[in-house]
Amino acid sequence: MKKNKKLKIIIICVSVLVVIVLGLVILRKILGSKSNEKVFYTANLETYENVVEISGTVAAAQEQTLQALSAGTVTGVYVKAGDKVKKGDIILKLDDSEQIYNLEKHDYNMATKRLTASARELKLMQTERNSILQKVNDRKVIATFDGVIADLNVAVGDSLEAKDKIGTLVNTDYLTAEVEVTETDVSKLSVGQKVIFKFPAYTKSTVEGYVTGWPAIGSVISRGATVVNVNLRIDDYPSEILPYYSFTGKIEISPTESYVVVSRYAIGYENKEPYVVLAKGEEKRSVKVEPYGKEYVKVLEGLSGGEVLLQQSKPKTSGQNRNRNGMPSGGNRGAGTPPSGGFGGGMPGGAGPR
């Protein structure tokens, strides 16, 4: 009985040992097959935009509110909406018979007293004449610049009060805009910087303008932020865009830059010279690179973006699986966030910011 018991124990121990040995052999084969598995990385073309986002509405280069300077009855309207006018053109006239009478009467008095009045009296009469003449001119609405009558709502016989608005004169040789830029971005601005406008009313393409200046003082808006009102200008624009149309856009601080980014584990070194191996045909290609954060490099020469590369070195940190784009699994950086120490851009495993 004792011998049978010992024999059973020996058989069990041998069986367990055999199972352990077989398990180790299978595990070794699995690990060996994984170590031989090829890992791929994609060279991604990224675009970096150094811009300040803006929004607002455009205005005409010049705008004059047409309004009566004094009360009276309209005796003449000399233009209509859509007409082009020159600086100094009379747009409408109010009844000025009383003012003309006062002017002629004053001129008569001046003429009769010119020989007998003292120099001081004549000077006072001339000052009075200028005042009467101004009242005559105030009976007219005159264009203060070359432009187009945008709207006009008045007719002969209408009775107007002083400051009554009767229309608008605009100069649309170019458009202007005033946008708010936060205090932290003002130091990036310079006169002449390119501005790209997008108009909801014009979807065919974008419109280009430029920065013309900003005041030497900021302002605090309702939500407590400090901003500076920056002036913009558009010289060439499509006819579909009119004053007061809304837009979104961006001030281009520096030209858009594109570059190729790839995981540093796709880079090999031979005699201290970097190279990559293309997955297709396993072609070896020399490249020039520079660091781009801890896990990536920027490829200056040798790749154009989109190439699939074979892994040349392995991460030293264990437990970090990598996908085919070279991004750590579970490590999803937000768009527009560069790798640590990087120049800018979005996810090297993705499409990058636009």
matplotlib code that plots the C-alpha trace (Angstrom):
import matplotlib.pyplot as plt

x = [0.0, 2.8, 4.6, 1.5, 1.1, 4.7, 4.3, 1.2, 3.0, 5.9, 3.6, 1.7, 5.0, 6.3, 3.0, 3.1, 6.7, 5.9, 3.0, 5.3, 7.9, 5.4, 3.9, 7.4, 8.1, 4.8, 5.3, 8.8, 7.5, 4.7, 7.2, 9.6, 7.0, 6.0, 9.5, 9.8, 6.6, 7.2, 6.1, 5.1, 5.1, 3.6, 5.3, 2.7, 2.6, 1.5, 0.6, 1.3, -0.6, 0.5, -2.6, -5.0, -8.7, -11.0, -14.7, -16.7, -18.4, -17.0, -17.8, -17.4, -14.2, -16.3, -19.9, -21.9, -25.3, -27.4, -29.4, -30.9, -28.9, -31.9, -35.7, -37.6, -39.4, -37.6, -37.6, -35.1, -33.8, -31.0, -30.0, -31.5, -30.4, -27.5, -26.3, -22.6, -21.7, -18.6, -17.4, -19.3, -22.3, -25.7, -27.9, -31.0, -32.0, -34.5, -36.5, -33.9, -35.9, -35.7, -31.9, -31.3, -33.4, -31.3, -28.1, -29.1, -30.4, -27.1, -25.0, -27.1, -26.4, -22.7, -22.6, -24.3, -22.1, -18.8, -17.8, -18.9, -18.3, -15.1, -12.8, -14.1, -17.7, -17.0, -15.2, -18.2, -20.5, -18.3, -18.4, -22.2, -22.3, -20.3, -22.8, -25.8, -24.0, -23.5, -27.3, -27.8, -25.4, -27.2, -30.3, -28.4, -27.2, -23.8, -21.6, -18.4, -16.6, -16.9, -19.2, -22.5, -26.0, -26.7, -30.2, -32.3, -35.8, -37.0, -39.1, -39.8, -42.4, -41.3, -41.0, -37.8, -36.6, -32.9, -30.9, -33.6, -31.8, -32.8, -30.2, -26.6, -23.7, -20.9, -17.5, -16.8, -13.4, -12.3, -13.8, -12.7, -13.2, -12.4, -11.8, -11.0, -7.6, -6.7, -3.9, -1.7, -1.8, -1.2, 2.6, 2.4, 0.8, 2.5, 1.1, 0.7, 0.1, -2.1, -5.7, -7.9, -11.6, -14.5, -18.0, -21.1, -22.6, -19.7, -18.7, -16.8, -13.5, -11.8, -11.0, -7.6, -6.9, -4.3, -3.7, -3.6, -3.0, -4.3, -4.5, -2.0, -4.6, -6.7, -10.2, -12.0, -15.0, -18.0, -16.6, -13.6, -11.0, -8.6, -8.6, -7.3, -9.4, -7.3, -8.1, -8.2, -8.7, -9.7, -8.8, -10.0, -13.3, -16.2, -19.3, -21.4, -19.9, -21.6, -20.9, -22.0, -21.7, -20.3, -17.1, -14.8, -11.1, -7.5, -4.6, -1.5, 1.3, 3.8, 3.4, 1.9, 4.5, 4.3, 6.6, 6.9, 6.8, 7.4, 8.1, 11.8, 11.7, 11.3, 14.8, 17.9, 21.5, 24.5, 27.9, 25.8, 23.9, 20.0, 18.1, 14.6, 13.5, 10.3, 7.9, 7.3, 10.3, 12.3, 14.1, 16.7, 16.7, 18.9, 17.1, 17.8, 16.0, 15.7, 14.1, 10.4, 9.4, 10.4, 8.8, 9.0, 11.4, 10.8, 12.1, 13.8, 14.9, 14.2, 10.4, 7.4, 4.7, 2.5, 5.4, 5.0, 8.3, 9.6, 10.6, 14.4, 14.5, 12.3, 10.9, 12.9, 9.8, 8.0, 4.2, 3.7, 2.1, 2.1, -0.3, 0.6, 0.7, 3.3, 1.0, 1.0, -2.2, -4.5, -2.3, -4.5, -3.2, -5.7, -5.5, -3.3, -1.2, 2.4, 4.5, 6.5, 9.2, 7.8, 7.4, 3.7, 1.0, -1.3, -1.1, 1.8, -0.4, -3.1, -3.9, -2.5, -4.2, -5.3]
y = [0.0, 2.4, 1.6, 2.3, 5.6, 6.6, 5.6, 7.7, 10.7, 10.3, 10.0, 13.2, 15.1, 13.9, 14.9, 18.3, 18.8, 17.7, 20.2, 23.0, 22.1, 22.0, 25.3, 26.9, 25.6, 26.9, 30.3, 30.6, 29.8, 32.5, 35.1, 34.2, 34.6, 38.0, 39.2, 38.4, 40.2, 43.3, 46.6, 49.4, 53.2, 55.8, 59.0, 61.7, 65.1, 67.8, 71.4, 74.0, 77.3, 80.2, 82.3, 84.4, 83.5, 86.5, 87.3, 90.4, 92.4, 94.5, 98.2, 100.5, 102.5, 105.7, 106.2, 109.4, 109.5, 111.9, 114.1, 117.6, 120.2, 122.3, 122.1, 122.9, 121.8, 119.9, 121.9, 119.8, 116.2, 115.9, 112.2, 108.8, 105.5, 103.9, 107.2, 108.1, 111.5, 113.6, 115.4, 118.7, 117.6, 118.8, 115.8, 117.8, 121.3, 122.7, 125.9, 128.7, 131.8, 133.3, 132.7, 134.1, 137.2, 137.8, 137.4, 139.9, 142.4, 142.2, 142.6, 145.8, 147.2, 146.5, 148.2, 151.4, 151.6, 150.7, 154.3, 155.6, 152.7, 152.2, 149.2, 147.6, 147.9, 146.4, 143.5, 142.8, 143.0, 140.5, 138.1, 138.4, 137.7, 134.5, 133.4, 134.1, 132.3, 129.3, 129.2, 129.2, 126.3, 124.4, 124.3, 121.8, 118.2, 117.9, 114.8, 115.0, 112.4, 110.6, 107.7, 105.9, 106.7, 103.5, 104.5, 107.7, 108.1, 111.7, 113.5, 117.1, 118.6, 116.5, 118.4, 117.6, 118.3, 119.0, 115.7, 113.7, 110.9, 110.6, 108.2, 107.0, 107.7, 105.1, 104.8, 101.1, 101.4, 99.1, 97.5, 97.8, 95.8, 96.1, 92.9, 92.1, 90.5, 89.3, 91.1, 87.9, 87.9, 91.6, 91.3, 88.8, 91.4, 93.7, 96.1, 94.4, 90.8, 88.8, 88.2, 85.4, 86.1, 83.6, 85.0, 83.0, 85.0, 84.1, 80.4, 80.2, 81.0, 83.0, 86.7, 88.2, 91.4, 92.8, 94.4, 98.3, 99.0, 99.2, 101.8, 102.1, 101.2, 98.2, 97.8, 95.5, 93.7, 92.5, 89.1, 90.7, 90.0, 92.7, 93.1, 95.5, 96.5, 95.8, 97.5, 95.4, 96.3, 94.5, 96.1, 93.5, 91.7, 90.1, 92.1, 89.6, 91.0, 94.1, 96.4, 94.9, 91.3, 89.0, 86.9, 84.6, 84.4, 84.4, 86.7, 84.9, 85.5, 83.5, 81.5, 78.0, 75.3, 71.6, 68.9, 65.1, 63.5, 59.9, 57.8, 57.8, 54.0, 54.0, 55.6, 53.5, 54.6, 53.4, 55.1, 57.8, 58.5, 58.1, 56.0, 54.4, 51.1, 51.3, 48.5, 48.1, 46.3, 46.9, 49.8, 51.5, 55.3, 57.9, 60.8, 63.9, 64.3, 66.5, 65.8, 66.5, 65.8, 62.6, 60.0, 61.6, 63.1, 65.7, 64.4, 67.3, 65.3, 61.8, 61.4, 63.3, 61.9, 58.8, 56.3, 53.1, 52.3, 49.2, 49.5, 49.9, 50.0, 49.1, 51.2, 50.8, 51.1, 47.8, 47.5, 50.1, 48.7, 50.8, 50.9, 51.1, 54.8, 54.9, 56.3, 54.7, 52.7, 54.8, 57.9, 60.2, 63.8, 66.5, 68.2, 71.3, 70.0, 69.4, 66.6, 67.7, 70.1, 70.1, 73.1, 72.8, 70.8, 68.0, 64.2, 62.6, 59.6, 61.6, 64.4, 67.4, 70.8, 72.7]
z = [0.0, 0.9, -2.3, -4.4, -2.6, -3.3, -6.9, -7.3, -5.8, -8.2, -11.2, -10.2, -9.8, -13.1, -14.8, -13.3, -14.3, -17.9, -18.0, -16.8, -19.3, -22.2, -21.0, -21.0, -24.5, -25.9, -24.2, -25.6, -29.1, -28.7, -27.4, -30.2, -32.8, -31.3, -31.3, -35.0, -35.8, -37.9, -36.5, -38.9, -38.6, -40.9, -41.8, -41.4, -43.2, -40.8, -41.3, -38.7, -38.8, -36.6, -36.7, -34.6, -35.0, -35.6, -36.4, -37.1, -39.8, -42.6, -43.2, -46.2, -46.5, -45.8, -44.7, -44.4, -42.8, -44.8, -42.5, -42.4, -40.6, -39.8, -40.0, -43.2, -46.3, -49.0, -52.3, -54.3, -54.4, -57.0, -56.7, -56.1, -54.5, -56.5, -58.0, -57.9, -56.5, -56.1, -53.0, -52.8, -54.8, -53.5, -52.6, -51.5, -50.5, -48.0, -48.5, -48.0, -49.0, -45.6, -45.3, -48.8, -47.9, -44.7, -46.7, -49.4, -46.9, -45.0, -48.2, -49.0, -45.5, -45.9, -49.3, -48.0, -44.9, -46.5, -47.1, -43.6, -41.3, -39.3, -40.0, -36.8, -37.8, -41.3, -39.6, -37.4, -40.4, -42.3, -39.3, -39.3, -43.0, -42.5, -39.9, -42.3, -45.1, -42.9, -42.3, -46.1, -46.5, -43.7, -45.9, -48.1, -47.7, -49.4, -50.2, -48.1, -50.3, -53.7, -53.3, -54.0, -52.6, -50.7, -49.8, -49.9, -48.4, -49.1, -51.6, -52.6, -50.2, -47.2, -43.9, -42.0, -38.5, -37.7, -37.6, -39.4, -41.3, -44.9, -46.4, -46.5, -48.7, -48.9, -50.5, -51.3, -52.9, -50.2, -47.0, -43.4, -40.3, -36.6, -34.6, -31.0, -30.3, -26.8, -25.1, -25.2, -29.0, -29.7, -29.5, -32.4, -34.7, -37.3, -39.9, -43.3, -42.0, -44.2, -43.1, -44.6, -44.5, -44.8, -45.6, -45.1, -48.0, -50.3, -50.3, -53.5, -51.9, -49.2, -49.4, -48.6, -46.6, -44.3, -40.9, -41.0, -37.3, -33.8, -31.0, -28.2, -25.6, -24.8, -23.5, -21.0, -22.4, -20.5, -19.6, -18.0, -20.7, -22.0, -25.8, -28.4, -31.4, -34.5, -37.8, -41.1, -44.7, -47.9, -51.2, -53.6, -52.9, -54.9, -55.6, -53.6, -50.4, -49.1, -46.0, -42.7, -44.0, -41.2, -41.5, -39.6, -40.4, -39.2, -39.1, -40.4, -37.9, -40.0, -43.2, -43.0, -42.6, -43.5, -42.4, -42.0, -38.5, -37.6, -34.5, -33.6, -33.5, -37.3, -37.5, -37.6, -37.5, -39.5, -38.8, -36.9, -40.1, -39.8, -42.3, -42.6, -44.3, -46.4, -45.8, -49.5, -50.9, -47.7, -49.4, -47.2, -47.5, -45.9, -44.1, -42.2, -38.9, -35.9, -32.5, -32.2, -28.6, -26.8, -29.0, -32.5, -35.0, -37.8, -41.1, -42.9, -46.0, -47.5, -47.0, -48.3, -46.0, -46.2, -46.4, -44.3, -42.5, -40.6, -37.0, -36.5, -32.7, -29.8, -27.0, -23.8, -21.6, -21.4, -21.5, -24.2, -27.3, -30.4, -33.3, -37.0, -37.0, -34.3, -31.6, -28.2, -27.7, -25.4, -25.9, -27.9, -28.0, -28.8, -32.2, -32.2, -29.2, -30.2, -28.6, -25.5, -26.7, -30.3, -32.7, -33.1, -35.0, -34.1, -33.7, -35.5, -35.8, -37.4, -39.7, -37.8, -37.4, -40.5]

ax = plt.figure().add_subplot(projection="3d")
ax.plot(x, y, z, "-o")
ax.set_aspect("equal")
plt.show()
